[in-house]
Amino acid sequence: MLKEPSRFYRWELLFLLFCAYFLHQADRAIFGVLLPSIKSELGLSDTQLGLTAVFGWLRN
């Protein structure tokens, strides 16, 4: 026997989609914020840092 969907099913789905979108955007933004720290801790040149950023961007 199938259970009837909740009255708030659409709002629950919208909330879950919003959370997924927020986490996706936060994941992309945090990399840009951390680039200066990554550069100083690893002693990377600007070219190496740029390549790191490109590969980080491509993984998304």
PyMOL Python script that loads the backbone (N, CA, C, O; Angstrom):
from pymol import cmd

cmd.read_pdbstr("""\
ATOM      1  N   MET A   1       0.826  -1.163   0.000  1.00  0.00           N
ATOM      2  CA  MET A   1       0.000   0.000   0.000  1.00  0.00           C
ATOM      3  C   MET A   1       0.889   1.252   0.000  1.00  0.00           C
ATOM      4  O   MET A   1       1.800   1.379   0.819  1.00  0.00           O
ATOM      5  N   LEU A   2       0.615   2.154  -0.914  1.00  0.00           N
ATOM      6  CA  LEU A   2       1.405   3.373  -1.014  1.00  0.00           C
ATOM      7  C   LEU A   2       0.926   4.420  -0.022  1.00  0.00           C
ATOM      8  O   LEU A   2      -0.271   4.606   0.197  1.00  0.00           O
ATOM      9  N   LYS A   3       1.887   5.085   0.561  1.00  0.00           N
ATOM     10  CA  LYS A   3       1.585   6.147   1.513  1.00  0.00           C
ATOM     11  C   LYS A   3       1.346   7.454   0.759  1.00  0.00           C
ATOM     12  O   LYS A   3       2.059   7.761  -0.196  1.00  0.00           O
ATOM     13  N   GLU A   4       0.360   8.210   1.181  1.00  0.00           N
ATOM     14  CA  GLU A   4       0.052   9.489   0.539  1.00  0.00           C
ATOM     15  C   GLU A   4       1.155  10.501   0.852  1.00  0.00           C
ATOM     16  O   GLU A   4       1.594  10.585   1.999  1.00  0.00           O
ATOM     17  N   PRO A   5       1.616  11.276  -0.146  1.00  0.00           N
ATOM     18  CA  PRO A   5       2.675  12.259   0.107  1.00  0.00           C
ATOM     19  C   PRO A   5       2.227  13.323   1.111  1.00  0.00           C
ATOM     20  O   PRO A   5       1.048  13.662   1.216  1.00  0.00           O
ATOM     21  N   SER A   6       3.201  13.824   1.829  1.00  0.00           N
ATOM     22  CA  SER A   6       2.945  14.872   2.816  1.00  0.00           C
ATOM     23  C   SER A   6       2.438  16.141   2.131  1.00  0.00           C
ATOM     24  O   SER A   6       2.733  16.385   0.960  1.00  0.00           O
ATOM     25  N   ARG A   7       1.676  16.945   2.871  1.00  0.00           N
ATOM     26  CA  ARG A   7       1.187  18.219   2.332  1.00  0.00           C
ATOM     27  C   ARG A   7       2.353  19.152   2.006  1.00  0.00           C
ATOM     28  O   ARG A   7       2.271  19.991   1.108  1.00  0.00           O
ATOM     29  N   PHE A   8       3.420  18.984   2.749  1.00  0.00           N
ATOM     30  CA  PHE A   8       4.547  19.898   2.610  1.00  0.00           C
ATOM     31  C   PHE A   8       5.657  19.317   1.726  1.00  0.00           C
ATOM     32  O   PHE A   8       6.794  19.787   1.767  1.00  0.00           O
ATOM     33  N   TYR A   9       5.331  18.313   0.942  1.00  0.00           N
ATOM     34  CA  TYR A   9       6.323  17.641   0.101  1.00  0.00           C
ATOM     35  C   TYR A   9       7.073  18.628  -0.799  1.00  0.00           C
ATOM     36  O   TYR A   9       8.297  18.558  -0.906  1.00  0.00           O
ATOM     37  N   ARG A  10       6.361  19.527  -1.432  1.00  0.00           N
ATOM     38  CA  ARG A  10       7.001  20.485  -2.348  1.00  0.00           C
ATOM     39  C   ARG A  10       7.943  21.407  -1.596  1.00  0.00           C
ATOM     40  O   ARG A  10       9.031  21.711  -2.084  1.00  0.00           O
ATOM     41  N   TRP A  11       7.536  21.860  -0.404  1.00  0.00           N
ATOM     42  CA  TRP A  11       8.394  22.746   0.385  1.00  0.00           C
ATOM     43  C   TRP A  11       9.618  22.003   0.911  1.00  0.00           C
ATOM     44  O   TRP A  11      10.708  22.571   0.975  1.00  0.00           O
ATOM     45  N   GLU A  12       9.445  20.750   1.284  1.00  0.00           N
ATOM     46  CA  GLU A  12      10.578  19.943   1.734  1.00  0.00           C
ATOM     47  C   GLU A  12      11.572  19.752   0.597  1.00  0.00           C
ATOM     48  O   GLU A  12      12.782  19.866   0.797  1.00  0.00           O
ATOM     49  N   LEU A  13      11.068  19.464  -0.579  1.00  0.00           N
ATOM     50  CA  LEU A  13      11.925  19.296  -1.742  1.00  0.00           C
ATOM     51  C   LEU A  13      12.642  20.598  -2.088  1.00  0.00           C
ATOM     52  O   LEU A  13      13.836  20.591  -2.391  1.00  0.00           O
ATOM     53  N   LEU A  14      11.929  21.698  -2.045  1.00  0.00           N
ATOM     54  CA  LEU A  14      12.534  22.998  -2.315  1.00  0.00           C
ATOM     55  C   LEU A  14      13.637  23.308  -1.304  1.00  0.00           C
ATOM     56  O   LEU A  14      14.692  23.817  -1.681  1.00  0.00           O
ATOM     57  N   PHE A  15      13.408  23.011  -0.043  1.00  0.00           N
ATOM     58  CA  PHE A  15      14.412  23.233   0.996  1.00  0.00           C
ATOM     59  C   PHE A  15      15.654  22.383   0.748  1.00  0.00           C
ATOM     60  O   PHE A  15      16.774  22.875   0.886  1.00  0.00           O
ATOM     61  N   LEU A  16      15.472  21.115   0.385  1.00  0.00           N
ATOM     62  CA  LEU A  16      16.612  20.242   0.103  1.00  0.00           C
ATOM     63  C   LEU A  16      17.394  20.722  -1.115  1.00  0.00           C
ATOM     64  O   LEU A  16      18.625  20.677  -1.118  1.00  0.00           O
ATOM     65  N   LEU A  17      16.699  21.177  -2.138  1.00  0.00           N
ATOM     66  CA  LEU A  17      17.377  21.709  -3.323  1.00  0.00           C
ATOM     67  C   LEU A  17      18.147  22.987  -2.983  1.00  0.00           C
ATOM     68  O   LEU A  17      19.258  23.193  -3.471  1.00  0.00           O
ATOM     69  N   PHE A  18      17.554  23.843  -2.145  1.00  0.00           N
ATOM     70  CA  PHE A  18      18.236  25.055  -1.712  1.00  0.00           C
ATOM     71  C   PHE A  18      19.510  24.711  -0.939  1.00  0.00           C
ATOM     72  O   PHE A  18      20.555  25.323  -1.159  1.00  0.00           O
ATOM     73  N   CYS A  19      19.426  23.741  -0.041  1.00  0.00           N
ATOM     74  CA  CYS A  19      20.607  23.335   0.731  1.00  0.00           C
ATOM     75  C   CYS A  19      21.701  22.797  -0.183  1.00  0.00           C
ATOM     76  O   CYS A  19      22.875  23.123  -0.004  1.00  0.00           O
ATOM     77  N   ALA A  20      21.331  21.987  -1.147  1.00  0.00           N
ATOM     78  CA  ALA A  20      22.314  21.442  -2.082  1.00  0.00           C
ATOM     79  C   ALA A  20      22.959  22.560  -2.901  1.00  0.00           C
ATOM     80  O   ALA A  20      24.172  22.552  -3.110  1.00  0.00           O
ATOM     81  N   TYR A  21      22.165  23.511  -3.359  1.00  0.00           N
ATOM     82  CA  TYR A  21      22.693  24.632  -4.129  1.00  0.00           C
ATOM     83  C   TYR A  21      23.622  25.486  -3.271  1.00  0.00           C
ATOM     84  O   TYR A  21      24.686  25.898  -3.734  1.00  0.00           O
ATOM     85  N   PHE A  22      23.229  25.756  -2.027  1.00  0.00           N
ATOM     86  CA  PHE A  22      24.043  26.560  -1.126  1.00  0.00           C
ATOM     87  C   PHE A  22      25.388  25.889  -0.873  1.00  0.00           C
ATOM     88  O   PHE A  22      26.426  26.548  -0.928  1.00  0.00           O
ATOM     89  N   LEU A  23      25.381  24.594  -0.598  1.00  0.00           N
ATOM     90  CA  LEU A  23      26.634  23.886  -0.344  1.00  0.00           C
ATOM     91  C   LEU A  23      27.515  23.851  -1.584  1.00  0.00           C
ATOM     92  O   LEU A  23      28.738  23.942  -1.476  1.00  0.00           O
ATOM     93  N   HIS A  24      26.920  23.724  -2.738  1.00  0.00           N
ATOM     94  CA  HIS A  24      27.689  23.736  -3.989  1.00  0.00           C
ATOM     95  C   HIS A  24      28.377  25.088  -4.187  1.00  0.00           C
ATOM     96  O   HIS A  24      29.558  25.141  -4.529  1.00  0.00           O
ATOM     97  N   GLN A  25      27.646  26.164  -3.977  1.00  0.00           N
ATOM     98  CA  GLN A  25      28.225  27.501  -4.147  1.00  0.00           C
ATOM     99  C   GLN A  25      29.270  27.797  -3.077  1.00  0.00           C
ATOM    100  O   GLN A  25      30.293  28.416  -3.369  1.00  0.00           O
ATOM    101  N   ALA A  26      29.027  27.365  -1.851  1.00  0.00           N
ATOM    102  CA  ALA A  26      29.993  27.579  -0.774  1.00  0.00           C
ATOM    103  C   ALA A  26      31.288  26.828  -1.065  1.00  0.00           C
ATOM    104  O   ALA A  26      32.377  27.341  -0.807  1.00  0.00           O
ATOM    105  N   ASP A  27      31.170  25.624  -1.597  1.00  0.00           N
ATOM    106  CA  ASP A  27      32.345  24.832  -1.947  1.00  0.00           C
ATOM    107  C   ASP A  27      33.176  25.535  -3.016  1.00  0.00           C
ATOM    108  O   ASP A  27      34.406  25.526  -2.958  1.00  0.00           O
ATOM    109  N   ARG A  28      32.513  26.134  -3.975  1.00  0.00           N
ATOM    110  CA  ARG A  28      33.238  26.841  -5.035  1.00  0.00           C
ATOM    111  C   ARG A  28      33.869  28.129  -4.521  1.00  0.00           C
ATOM    112  O   ARG A  28      34.981  28.479  -4.918  1.00  0.00           O
ATOM    113  N   ALA A  29      33.168  28.833  -3.643  1.00  0.00           N
ATOM    114  CA  ALA A  29      33.658  30.122  -3.156  1.00  0.00           C
ATOM    115  C   ALA A  29      34.811  29.968  -2.173  1.00  0.00           C
ATOM    116  O   ALA A  29      35.721  30.796  -2.167  1.00  0.00           O
ATOM    117  N   ILE A  30      34.796  28.942  -1.354  1.00  0.00           N
ATOM    118  CA  ILE A  30      35.817  28.796  -0.319  1.00  0.00           C
ATOM    119  C   ILE A  30      37.197  28.591  -0.935  1.00  0.00           C
ATOM    120  O   ILE A  30      38.203  28.997  -0.353  1.00  0.00           O
ATOM    121  N   PHE A  31      37.250  27.969  -2.099  1.00  0.00           N
ATOM    122  CA  PHE A  31      38.547  27.748  -2.747  1.00  0.00           C
ATOM    123  C   PHE A  31      39.205  29.079  -3.095  1.00  0.00           C
ATOM    124  O   PHE A  31      40.410  29.238  -2.901  1.00  0.00           O
ATOM    125  N   GLY A  32      38.446  30.020  -3.595  1.00  0.00           N
ATOM    126  CA  GLY A  32      38.991  31.337  -3.913  1.00  0.00           C
ATOM    127  C   GLY A  32      39.443  32.095  -2.686  1.00  0.00           C
ATOM    128  O   GLY A  32      40.419  32.844  -2.743  1.00  0.00           O
ATOM    129  N   VAL A  33      38.755  31.914  -1.589  1.00  0.00           N
ATOM    130  CA  VAL A  33      39.126  32.577  -0.342  1.00  0.00           C
ATOM    131  C   VAL A  33      40.426  31.994   0.209  1.00  0.00           C
ATOM    132  O   VAL A  33      41.233  32.717   0.792  1.00  0.00           O
ATOM    133  N   LEU A  34      40.627  30.705   0.027  1.00  0.00           N
ATOM    134  CA  LEU A  34      41.792  30.034   0.591  1.00  0.00           C
ATOM    135  C   LEU A  34      43.040  30.099  -0.280  1.00  0.00           C
ATOM    136  O   LEU A  34      44.113  29.696   0.169  1.00  0.00           O
ATOM    137  N   LEU A  35      42.933  30.591  -1.506  1.00  0.00           N
ATOM    138  CA  LEU A  35      44.095  30.613  -2.395  1.00  0.00           C
ATOM    139  C   LEU A  35      45.304  31.350  -1.816  1.00  0.00           C
ATOM    140  O   LEU A  35      46.413  30.825  -1.920  1.00  0.00           O
ATOM    141  N   PRO A  36      45.161  32.533  -1.212  1.00  0.00           N
ATOM    142  CA  PRO A  36      46.336  33.182  -0.635  1.00  0.00           C
ATOM    143  C   PRO A  36      47.010  32.353   0.465  1.00  0.00           C
ATOM    144  O   PRO A  36      48.237  32.328   0.555  1.00  0.00           O
ATOM    145  N   SER A  37      46.229  31.688   1.286  1.00  0.00           N
ATOM    146  CA  SER A  37      46.797  30.846   2.344  1.00  0.00           C
ATOM    147  C   SER A  37      47.519  29.641   1.750  1.00  0.00           C
ATOM    148  O   SER A  37      48.594  29.258   2.213  1.00  0.00           O
ATOM    149  N   ILE A  38      46.924  29.056   0.734  1.00  0.00           N
ATOM    150  CA  ILE A  38      47.542  27.912   0.062  1.00  0.00           C
ATOM    151  C   ILE A  38      48.865  28.333  -0.552  1.00  0.00           C
ATOM    152  O   ILE A  38      49.857  27.610  -0.460  1.00  0.00           O
ATOM    153  N   LYS A  39      48.880  29.510  -1.181  1.00  0.00           N
ATOM    154  CA  LYS A  39      50.094  29.999  -1.818  1.00  0.00           C
ATOM    155  C   LYS A  39      51.212  30.192  -0.797  1.00  0.00           C
ATOM    156  O   LYS A  39      52.346  29.780  -1.039  1.00  0.00           O
ATOM    157  N   SER A  40      50.906  30.810   0.332  1.00  0.00           N
ATOM    158  CA  SER A  40      51.954  31.075   1.316  1.00  0.00           C
ATOM    159  C   SER A  40      52.417  29.807   2.022  1.00  0.00           C
ATOM    160  O   SER A  40      53.611  29.652   2.280  1.00  0.00           O
ATOM    161  N   GLU A  41      51.509  28.905   2.338  1.00  0.00           N
ATOM    162  CA  GLU A  41      51.895  27.689   3.058  1.00  0.00           C
ATOM    163  C   GLU A  41      52.696  26.722   2.196  1.00  0.00           C
ATOM    164  O   GLU A  41      53.618  26.069   2.687  1.00  0.00           O
ATOM    165  N   LEU A  42      52.356  26.626   0.931  1.00  0.00           N
ATOM    166  CA  LEU A  42      53.055  25.688   0.048  1.00  0.00           C
ATOM    167  C   LEU A  42      54.187  26.332  -0.733  1.00  0.00           C
ATOM    168  O   LEU A  42      54.945  25.643  -1.415  1.00  0.00           O
ATOM    169  N   GLY A  43      54.306  27.652  -0.637  1.00  0.00           N
ATOM    170  CA  GLY A  43      55.367  28.349  -1.355  1.00  0.00           C
ATOM    171  C   GLY A  43      55.223  28.253  -2.860  1.00  0.00           C
ATOM    172  O   GLY A  43      56.210  28.047  -3.566  1.00  0.00           O
ATOM    173  N   LEU A  44      54.017  28.398  -3.355  1.00  0.00           N
ATOM    174  CA  LEU A  44      53.759  28.277  -4.787  1.00  0.00           C
ATOM    175  C   LEU A  44      53.991  29.607  -5.496  1.00  0.00           C
ATOM    176  O   LEU A  44      53.793  30.676  -4.917  1.00  0.00           O
ATOM    177  N   SER A  45      54.408  29.528  -6.742  1.00  0.00           N
ATOM    178  CA  SER A  45      54.505  30.729  -7.569  1.00  0.00           C
ATOM    179  C   SER A  45      53.109  31.076  -8.075  1.00  0.00           C
ATOM    180  O   SER A  45      52.164  30.307  -7.897  1.00  0.00           O
ATOM    181  N   ASP A  46      52.990  32.239  -8.708  1.00  0.00           N
ATOM    182  CA  ASP A  46      51.686  32.635  -9.252  1.00  0.00           C
ATOM    183  C   ASP A  46      51.207  31.657 -10.326  1.00  0.00           C
ATOM    184  O   ASP A  46      50.015  31.363 -10.419  1.00  0.00           O
ATOM    185  N   THR A  47      52.140  31.159 -11.133  1.00  0.00           N
ATOM    186  CA  THR A  47      51.780  30.201 -12.183  1.00  0.00           C
ATOM    187  C   THR A  47      51.271  28.901 -11.580  1.00  0.00           C
ATOM    188  O   THR A  47      50.244  28.374 -12.006  1.00  0.00           O
ATOM    189  N   GLN A  48      51.989  28.387 -10.592  1.00  0.00           N
ATOM    190  CA  GLN A  48      51.564  27.153  -9.944  1.00  0.00           C
ATOM    191  C   GLN A  48      50.212  27.328  -9.247  1.00  0.00           C
ATOM    192  O   GLN A  48      49.362  26.438  -9.280  1.00  0.00           O
ATOM    193  N   LEU A  49      50.033  28.478  -8.624  1.00  0.00           N
ATOM    194  CA  LEU A  49      48.764  28.753  -7.966  1.00  0.00           C
ATOM    195  C   LEU A  49      47.627  28.828  -8.990  1.00  0.00           C
ATOM    196  O   LEU A  49      46.526  28.333  -8.748  1.00  0.00           O
ATOM    197  N   GLY A  50      47.909  29.450 -10.130  1.00  0.00           N
ATOM    198  CA  GLY A  50      46.903  29.532 -11.193  1.00  0.00           C
ATOM    199  C   GLY A  50      46.515  28.165 -11.712  1.00  0.00           C
ATOM    200  O   GLY A  50      45.336  27.891 -11.937  1.00  0.00           O
ATOM    201  N   LEU A  51      47.506  27.304 -11.903  1.00  0.00           N
ATOM    202  CA  LEU A  51      47.204  25.941 -12.354  1.00  0.00           C
ATOM    203  C   LEU A  51      46.397  25.178 -11.312  1.00  0.00           C
ATOM    204  O   LEU A  51      45.484  24.425 -11.655  1.00  0.00           O
ATOM    205  N   THR A  52      46.731  25.370 -10.054  1.00  0.00           N
ATOM    206  CA  THR A  52      45.968  24.736  -8.974  1.00  0.00           C
ATOM    207  C   THR A  52      44.524  25.209  -9.001  1.00  0.00           C
ATOM    208  O   THR A  52      43.600  24.409  -8.857  1.00  0.00           O
ATOM    209  N   ALA A  53      44.330  26.521  -9.188  1.00  0.00           N
ATOM    210  CA  ALA A  53      42.979  27.073  -9.218  1.00  0.00           C
ATOM    211  C   ALA A  53      42.190  26.543 -10.421  1.00  0.00           C
ATOM    212  O   ALA A  53      41.001  26.248 -10.302  1.00  0.00           O
ATOM    213  N   VAL A  54      42.847  26.424 -11.568  1.00  0.00           N
ATOM    214  CA  VAL A  54      42.163  25.916 -12.765  1.00  0.00           C
ATOM    215  C   VAL A  54      41.725  24.478 -12.545  1.00  0.00           C
ATOM    216  O   VAL A  54      40.594  24.120 -12.873  1.00  0.00           O
ATOM    217  N   PHE A  55      42.607  23.648 -11.994  1.00  0.00           N
ATOM    218  CA  PHE A  55      42.229  22.256 -11.775  1.00  0.00           C
ATOM    219  C   PHE A  55      41.153  22.144 -10.692  1.00  0.00           C
ATOM    220  O   PHE A  55      40.302  21.256 -10.752  1.00  0.00           O
ATOM    221  N   GLY A  56      41.190  23.037  -9.709  1.00  0.00           N
ATOM    222  CA  GLY A  56      40.130  23.068  -8.715  1.00  0.00           C
ATOM    223  C   GLY A  56      38.797  23.470  -9.322  1.00  0.00           C
ATOM    224  O   GLY A  56      37.749  22.947  -8.944  1.00  0.00           O
ATOM    225  N   TRP A  57      38.843  24.398 -10.260  1.00  0.00           N
ATOM    226  CA  TRP A  57      37.628  24.841 -10.921  1.00  0.00           C
ATOM    227  C   TRP A  57      37.068  23.762 -11.847  1.00  0.00           C
ATOM    228  O   TRP A  57      35.855  23.579 -11.940  1.00  0.00           O
ATOM    229  N   LEU A  58      37.966  23.051 -12.530  1.00  0.00           N
ATOM    230  CA  LEU A  58      37.533  22.024 -13.470  1.00  0.00           C
ATOM    231  C   LEU A  58      36.891  20.828 -12.780  1.00  0.00           C
ATOM    232  O   LEU A  58      36.052  20.148 -13.371  1.00  0.00           O
ATOM    233  N   ARG A  59      37.275  20.567 -11.542  1.00  0.00           N
ATOM    234  CA  ARG A  59      36.698  19.419 -10.848  1.00  0.00           C
ATOM    235  C   ARG A  59      35.229  19.632 -10.539  1.00  0.00           C
ATOM    236  O   ARG A  59      34.491  18.670 -10.325  1.00  0.00           O
ATOM    237  N   ASN A  60      34.795  20.902 -10.513  1.00  0.00           N
ATOM    238  CA  ASN A  60      33.380  21.171 -10.251  1.00  0.00           C
ATOM    239  C   ASN A  60      32.663  20.992 -11.526  1.00  0.00           C
ATOM    240  O   ASN A  60      31.445  21.161 -11.579  1.00  0.00           O
TER     241      ASN A  60
END
""", "prot")
cmd.dss("prot")
cmd.show_as("cartoon", "prot")
cmd.util.cbc("prot")
cmd.orient("prot")
